[in-house]
């Protein structure tokens, strides 16, 4: 069997495994990495409890990432199904999940933006002493757990995209302004007339109705004046006075003095006999 025939058989098998978890996906991709499949070992701890990755593991991940970058110029934006077939050169006991972990760490930022986008994954270990290799096949995965940059939905007010990442219960609006608009208030960015002077201004909260402290003070003064008892009126001419004691205004009082009339005491605006 020729090397080309073996490669076609590998790809056909990889796609078969991939379709078993990805469903009816048609956008299938693959990459073939020669050499013994690398494995992700358990974390190493240095001085002070610092966790580090060995130089050998970092070099192996860089090599895998560079090969994947040649086959995949752009990472997937949504959910991904991943199927790997590991052809080992010997019978050394290496777990399939450790080899899958190596592929996922190397493909982070190359095949997808984040590991959480891999919502379907399978790994198969085979023996091939003559030609060890790793076959990686990926395809979009249709699932209700949407992740990646495709995991967004429109705001109920402005229809801007809202990301689902890190959310428990999905919120309906994208911002405080849109939340206020959804409750029947106008957006905070839209000018509204001041309740005192009538000049348009931008609010900082939905409860703000006046543009400045001066307008609030003037409004308070008007309310106090409206609720206060009206001033007395002159007993002769009926003009309003500036107090509540009653009596005559200054003009009527002077006229009354000039006429030589007897001063009649008044109380509450009415003459007392």
C-alpha positions in Angstrom: 0.0 0.0 0.0 1.4 3.4 -1.0 1.9 6.4 1.4 -0.8 8.3 -0.5 -3.3 5.5 -0.1 -2.5 5.3 3.6 -3.1 9.0 4.0 -6.5 8.8 2.2 -7.5 5.9 4.5 -6.5 7.9 7.5 -8.5 10.9 6.4 -11.5 8.7 5.6 -11.4 7.1 9.0 -10.9 10.4 10.8 -13.9 11.9 9.0 -16.0 8.9 9.9 -15.2 9.3 13.6 -15.8 13.0 13.3 -19.2 12.6 11.7 -20.3 10.3 14.5 -20.2 13.2 16.9 -20.7 16.2 14.6 -23.8 14.9 12.9 -24.5 16.0 9.4 -21.6 18.5 9.2 -20.3 19.3 5.7 -17.5 21.7 6.6 -14.8 19.0 7.5 -11.2 19.8 8.0 -8.1 17.8 8.9 -4.4 18.1 9.7 -1.8 15.3 9.8 1.1 15.7 12.3 4.0 13.3 11.7 5.9 11.8 14.6 5.0 10.2 17.9 1.9 11.8 19.4 2.8 14.1 22.2 1.1 14.0 25.6 0.3 16.5 28.2 1.9 15.5 31.5 0.7 16.4 35.0 1.6 19.9 36.2 5.0 20.5 37.7 5.5 22.5 40.8 8.6 24.7 41.5 9.7 26.7 44.4 7.0 28.4 46.3 4.3 26.2 44.7 4.7 27.8 41.3 3.2 25.7 38.5 5.2 25.6 35.3 5.4 23.8 32.0 8.5 22.0 30.9 10.6 23.1 28.0 9.9 19.9 26.1 6.1 20.2 26.4 6.2 23.9 25.4 8.3 23.0 22.3 5.9 20.1 21.4 2.9 22.4 21.7 4.6 25.1 19.5 5.3 22.5 16.8 1.7 21.2 16.8 0.4 24.8 16.7 2.6 25.7 13.8 1.5 22.7 11.8 -2.2 23.5 12.6 -1.7 27.1 11.6 -0.6 26.1 8.1 -3.8 24.1 7.7 -6.2 26.5 9.4 -5.6 30.2 8.6 -8.6 31.3 10.7 -10.0 29.9 14.0 -13.6 28.7 14.2 -16.0 31.3 15.7 -18.6 28.9 17.1 -18.9 25.4 18.5 -16.3 22.8 17.4 -16.4 19.0 17.2 -12.9 17.4 17.5 -11.8 13.9 16.6 -8.2 12.7 16.9 -6.6 9.4 15.9 -3.3 8.8 17.6 -0.9 6.3 16.0 1.6 5.4 18.6 5.0 3.9 17.8 5.0 1.5 20.8 2.7 0.1 23.5 3.7 2.6 26.2 0.8 3.4 28.5 -0.2 6.9 27.6 -3.8 8.0 28.2 -5.8 9.2 25.3 -7.1 12.2 27.3 -3.6 13.4 28.0 -2.9 13.4 24.2 -6.2 15.2 23.6 -5.2 17.7 26.2 -2.0 18.4 24.3 -3.9 18.9 21.0 -6.5 21.3 22.8 -3.7 23.4 24.4 -1.8 23.7 21.1 -4.9 24.5 19.1 -6.1 27.2 21.5 -6.1 30.4 19.4 -5.4 28.5 16.2 -8.4 26.2 15.7 -10.7 28.1 18.1 -10.5 31.1 20.3 -11.1 29.2 23.6 -11.2 25.6 24.7 -14.8 26.0 25.8 -15.8 26.0 22.1 -15.0 22.3 21.9 -18.4 20.8 22.7 -17.8 17.3 21.2 -14.5 15.5 21.4 -13.2 11.9 20.9 -9.8 10.3 20.8 -8.7 6.9 19.4 -5.3 5.3 20.0 -3.8 3.0 17.4 -0.4 1.2 17.0 1.8 2.0 14.0 5.5 1.4 14.7 6.6 2.2 11.2 4.8 5.6 10.8 3.6 7.2 14.0 1.4 10.2 13.5 -1.6 12.2 14.8 -4.7 12.8 12.7 -6.7 15.8 13.8 -10.2 16.4 12.2 -12.5 19.2 13.1 -15.9 20.5 12.1 -18.6 22.9 13.3 -20.8 21.3 16.0 -24.5 22.1 16.2 -25.6 22.2 19.9 -27.8 24.2 22.1 -24.8 25.2 24.2 -23.6 28.0 21.9 -20.1 29.3 22.6 -17.4 31.3 21.0 -17.9 34.6 19.2 -21.1 33.2 17.7 -22.6 33.0 21.2 -24.6 36.3 21.2 -28.2 37.5 20.8 -29.7 40.9 20.1 -30.6 43.5 22.7 -34.4 43.8 23.2 -34.2 47.6 22.7 -31.3 48.6 20.4 -30.6 45.1 18.9 -26.9 45.3 19.5 -25.3 41.9 20.1 -25.0 40.7 23.7 -22.4 37.9 24.4 -23.5 34.9 26.3 -20.1 34.3 27.8 -20.0 34.2 31.6 -23.8 34.7 32.0 -26.1 32.5 34.0 -29.6 33.8 33.4 -29.5 35.8 30.1 -30.3 39.5 30.5 -32.7 41.2 28.0 -30.8 44.4 27.4 -27.2 45.4 26.8 -26.9 48.5 29.0 -28.5 50.6 31.8 -29.9 53.0 29.2 -31.6 50.1 27.3 -32.9 48.7 30.6 -34.5 52.0 31.4 -36.0 52.2 28.0 -37.4 48.7 28.4 -39.2 49.9 31.5 -40.8 52.8 29.7 -38.3 55.5 30.4 -36.4 57.4 27.7 -32.8 56.7 27.2 -30.4 58.6 29.4 -28.4 59.7 26.4 -31.5 61.5 25.0 -32.0 65.1 26.2 -35.2 65.8 28.2 -36.7 69.2 29.2 -35.9 70.5 32.7 -39.0 70.6 34.9 -38.1 74.1 36.1 -36.5 76.1 33.3 -37.6 73.9 30.3 -34.1 73.7 28.9 -33.1 70.3 27.5 -30.4 68.4 29.4 -29.0 64.9 29.6 -29.8 63.0 32.8 -27.5 60.9 34.9 -30.3 58.8 36.4 -33.9 58.1 35.3 -35.2 59.9 38.4 -33.5 63.2 37.5 -36.0 65.9 36.4 -34.0 69.2 36.7 -30.9 70.3 35.1 -29.0 72.0 38.0 -29.1 72.6 41.7 -30.3 76.2 41.1 -33.4 74.9 39.3 -34.1 72.5 42.2 -33.8 75.4 44.7 -36.1 77.6 42.7 -38.6 74.9 42.3 -38.6 74.3 46.1 -39.2 78.1 46.6 -42.1 78.1 44.3 -43.7 75.1 46.0 -43.3 76.8 49.4 -44.9 80.0 48.1 -47.8 78.1 46.5 -48.4 76.3 49.8 -48.1 79.4 52.0 -51.0 81.5 53.4 -51.8 84.5 51.1 -50.8 88.0 52.3 -53.3 90.4 53.7 -54.9 93.1 51.6 -55.3 96.8 52.2 -58.6 97.6 54.0 -59.1 100.7 51.8 -57.9 100.0 48.3 -57.6 96.2 48.4 -54.0 96.1 47.2 -51.9 93.1 48.5 -49.7 93.7 51.5 -46.3 92.1 52.3 -47.5 90.6 55.7 -50.4 88.8 57.3 -51.3 91.5 60.0 -53.9 93.3 57.9 -54.5 97.1 57.9 -53.8 99.8 55.2 -51.0 100.1 52.7 -48.6 103.0 53.1 -50.4 105.2 50.6 -53.8 104.8 52.2 -52.3 105.2 55.6 -50.7 108.6 54.6 -53.9 109.8 53.0 -55.8 108.9 56.1 -53.3 110.9 58.3 -53.6 114.0 56.0 -57.4 113.9 56.2 -57.2 114.2 60.0 -59.5 111.3 60.4 -59.4 109.2 63.5 -57.2 106.2 63.1 -59.4 103.2 63.2 -57.6 100.1 64.5 -57.9 97.2 62.1 -57.4 93.5 62.6 -57.0 91.0 59.8 -57.9 93.5 57.2 -61.2 94.5 58.8 -61.9 97.7 60.8 -62.7 97.2 64.5 -65.6 99.3 65.8 
